[in-house]
Amino acid sequence: MLAFDTECHLFIPGCGFEAPGLHSFVFEPLFTIGGFEFNKPMLLAFLSTVVVVGFFWAAFGKAKVVPGKLQMVGEAGYDFVRRGLVYDALGKKEGDKYVPFMVSLFFFVWIMNLWSVIPLFSFPVTSVIAFPVGLALVVYVLWLFLTFKKQGFVGGLKNISGYDKSLGWVLPLIMVLELLQHLIIRPFTHAVRLFANMFAGHLLILLFTIASWYMLNGIGIVYAGASFVMTIVMTAFELFIQAVQAYVFVLLACNYVQGALAEHH
């Protein structure tokens, strides 16, 4: 569905500018199965899974010693996450076992972001808060599991609560703050950082796109041109932000895993 009335232009009586808002992120169900509604963001999330799995299957399904072009691209992407994120945070010895998960997470988030600038789709899946929350919860559960597996129940509690008897009388305050940070603030900010950036970026692109069309009438064509230039600029900037947000999301995930595996002092 279009986010605005295509018949409405500047200087037409009774035709006000319809600014984008929360309604631009709400979609009618494409179809319903047994009471379960399947909408556009869900479809794009599913397509993101298909794209990521399909690409790496095609790139590495029949890997060769002398790689072809697709395998070279796949190896470059895989190596970027492995060396630039996982090894830097966890080291090679500990990091190798988490590389597949982090590579999948990076490209899944990036593709979900990328739909925003692809014609016909034009919507970043991660601008719907449920998707960043779901991914952040996966990382959060992994962090909790590794914390208690590596350090045991008592050691895990010390890690999470920041327990250190040498802190003396300030220990209760420190423990409260550490528990808030690890159990509430950390997963919340992990999800909201991705969501907020993609939500704001999509809203700005929508604003300038709608404004370009709305002002495309009479002398308003001058302003429409300026707004269209801003649409292109914002789209180019959004391409950069989409990759950065995927990078940051996985970087934080690596840091959380590293914290879970680190010995408590």
C-alpha positions in Angstrom: 0.0 0.0 0.0 1.2 3.5 -0.7 1.9 5.7 2.3 0.2 8.8 0.8 -2.5 10.0 -1.6 -1.0 10.2 -5.1 -3.7 12.6 -6.3 -2.7 15.3 -3.7 -0.3 18.1 -4.7 0.8 21.5 -3.5 -1.6 24.4 -4.4 -4.6 22.0 -4.8 -7.4 23.3 -2.5 -8.1 21.0 0.4 -5.0 19.0 -0.3 -2.7 19.0 2.8 0.6 17.3 3.1 0.2 13.8 4.6 3.3 13.3 6.7 4.6 9.8 7.3 4.2 8.4 10.8 3.5 5.2 12.7 0.8 4.3 10.2 3.6 3.9 7.6 4.9 0.9 9.6 1.6 -0.9 9.9 0.6 -3.4 7.2 -2.5 -5.3 6.5 -2.1 -9.1 6.6 -1.2 -10.6 3.2 -3.0 -13.8 4.3 -4.1 -15.6 7.4 -3.5 -19.2 8.4 -5.5 -20.5 11.3 -5.7 -17.1 12.9 -2.1 -16.3 12.3 -1.6 -13.2 10.2 1.3 -13.1 7.8 2.2 -9.5 6.7 4.8 -7.8 4.6 7.6 -7.5 7.3 7.2 -11.2 8.0 7.4 -12.0 4.3 10.6 -9.9 4.0 12.1 -11.6 7.0 11.4 -15.0 5.4 12.9 -13.8 2.1 16.0 -12.6 4.1 16.4 -16.2 5.4 16.1 -17.6 1.9 18.6 -15.1 0.5 21.2 -15.7 3.1 20.9 -19.5 3.1 20.6 -19.6 -0.7 23.7 -17.4 -1.3 26.0 -19.3 1.0 24.7 -22.7 -0.3 25.4 -21.5 -3.8 28.8 -20.1 -2.8 30.0 -23.1 -0.7 27.8 -26.0 -1.7 30.5 -27.1 -4.2 33.5 -25.3 -3.0 36.6 -25.5 -5.1 40.3 -25.0 -4.4 40.4 -22.3 -7.1 37.2 -20.4 -6.2 34.8 -19.0 -8.7 33.4 -15.4 -8.5 30.5 -16.3 -6.2 32.7 -18.4 -3.9 35.2 -15.5 -3.7 32.4 -13.1 -2.7 31.2 -15.6 -0.1 34.7 -16.1 1.3 35.3 -12.4 1.5 32.0 -11.9 3.4 32.7 -14.8 5.7 36.3 -13.8 6.3 35.2 -10.2 7.0 33.0 -11.3 9.9 35.4 -14.0 11.1 38.5 -11.8 11.3 37.1 -8.3 11.7 34.6 -9.2 14.4 34.8 -12.7 15.9 38.6 -13.1 16.1 39.1 -9.5 17.4 36.7 -10.1 20.2 37.2 -13.8 21.1 40.5 -14.8 19.5 40.9 -17.6 17.0 40.9 -20.5 19.5 37.6 -19.6 21.2 36.1 -17.7 18.3 36.1 -20.4 15.6 33.1 -22.2 17.1 31.0 -19.0 17.0 31.9 -17.9 13.5 29.0 -19.6 11.7 26.5 -18.1 14.1 27.9 -14.6 13.9 28.2 -14.7 10.1 24.6 -15.8 9.8 23.5 -13.1 12.2 25.4 -10.4 10.4 24.1 -11.2 6.9 20.6 -11.8 8.2 20.4 -8.4 9.9 22.1 -6.7 6.9 19.7 -8.2 4.3 16.7 -7.3 6.5 17.9 -3.7 6.6 18.7 -3.7 2.9 15.1 -4.2 1.8 14.5 -0.5 2.6 16.3 0.6 -0.6 15.1 -2.1 -2.9 12.2 -1.0 -5.2 8.8 -2.6 -4.6 9.9 -3.9 -1.2 11.0 -0.5 0.3 10.8 -1.4 3.9 13.5 -2.3 6.5 12.3 -5.3 8.5 14.3 -4.2 11.6 12.2 -1.0 11.8 9.6 -3.3 13.4 10.7 -3.6 17.0 9.7 -7.3 17.3 12.5 -8.4 15.0 15.4 -6.7 16.7 14.0 -7.8 20.1 13.8 -11.4 18.8 17.4 -11.4 17.6 18.6 -9.6 20.8 16.9 -12.3 22.9 18.7 -15.1 21.0 22.1 -13.4 21.8 20.9 -12.8 25.4 20.0 -16.5 25.9 23.4 -17.5 24.4 25.2 -15.1 26.7 23.4 -16.5 29.8 24.0 -20.1 28.8 27.7 -19.6 28.2 28.1 -17.6 31.4 26.8 -20.4 33.6 28.3 -23.1 31.5 31.8 -21.6 31.7 31.8 -20.3 35.2 29.3 -22.5 37.0 26.2 -21.3 38.9 28.1 -19.3 41.6 30.7 -17.9 39.2 28.0 -16.9 36.8 26.1 -15.0 39.4 29.3 -13.2 40.4 29.9 -12.3 36.8 26.4 -11.0 36.3 26.1 -9.2 39.6 29.6 -7.8 39.7 30.2 -9.3 43.2 33.5 -8.4 44.7 33.8 -8.4 48.5 36.7 -5.9 48.3 34.3 -3.2 47.4 33.1 -3.0 50.9 30.0 -1.0 51.8 29.3 0.1 48.1 29.0 -3.6 47.1 25.1 -3.7 47.3 24.8 -0.6 45.1 27.3 -2.0 42.6 25.5 -5.3 42.4 22.1 -3.6 41.8 23.6 -1.5 39.0 25.4 -4.5 37.4 22.2 -6.6 37.5 20.3 -3.8 35.9 22.9 -3.4 33.2 23.3 -7.1 32.4 19.7 -8.3 32.7 17.7 -5.3 31.5 19.7 -2.4 30.0 22.1 -4.6 27.8 19.4 -6.6 25.9 17.2 -3.5 25.7 19.8 -1.2 24.2 21.0 -4.1 21.9 17.6 -4.3 20.3 16.6 -0.6 20.4 19.9 0.6 18.8 19.1 -1.3 15.7 15.4 -0.6 15.7 15.7 3.1 16.3 18.3 3.7 13.5 16.4 1.8 10.9 13.0 3.3 12.0 14.4 6.9 11.8 16.2 6.3 8.5 13.1 4.8 6.8 11.0 7.7 8.1 13.3 10.3 6.7 13.4 8.6 3.2 9.6 8.4 3.3 9.3 12.1 4.3 11.5 13.3 1.4 9.9 10.9 -1.1 6.4 12.0 -0.3 7.4 15.6 -0.2 8.9 15.3 -3.7 5.7 14.0 -5.1 3.5 16.4 -3.1 5.4 19.6 -4.3 5.5 18.4 -7.9 3.0 21.0 -9.1 3.5 24.5 -10.6 6.3 26.5 -9.1 6.6 23.8 -6.4 8.6 21.7 -8.9 11.7 23.7 -7.7 11.2 22.5 -4.1 10.3 19.0 -5.4 13.7 18.8 -7.1 15.5 19.8 -3.9 13.5 17.2 -2.0 14.2 14.5 -4.6 18.0 15.3 -4.2 17.6 14.8 -0.5 15.9 11.5 -1.1 18.9 10.3 -3.1 21.3 11.5 -0.5 19.3 9.9 2.4 19.1 6.7 0.5 22.9 6.6 -0.1 23.4 7.4 3.6 20.9 4.7 4.6 22.9 2.1 2.6 25.9 3.0 4.8 23.9 2.9 8.0 22.4 -0.5 7.1 25.8 -2.1 7.0 27.0 -0.2 10.1 24.0 -1.4 12.1 24.6 -5.0 11.2 28.2 -4.6 12.1 27.5 -3.0 15.4 24.8 -5.6 16.3 27.2 -8.5 15.7 30.1 -6.6 17.4 28.1 -6.3 20.5 27.0 -9.9 20.3 30.7 -10.9 20.1 31.5 -8.7 23.1 28.7 -10.3 25.1 30.0 -13.8 24.3 33.5 -12.7 25.2 32.3 -11.4 28.6 30.5 -14.7 29.3 33.7 -16.7 28.6 36.0 -14.3 30.5 37.1 -15.4 34.0 35.5 -13.3 36.8 37.9 -11.4 39.0 
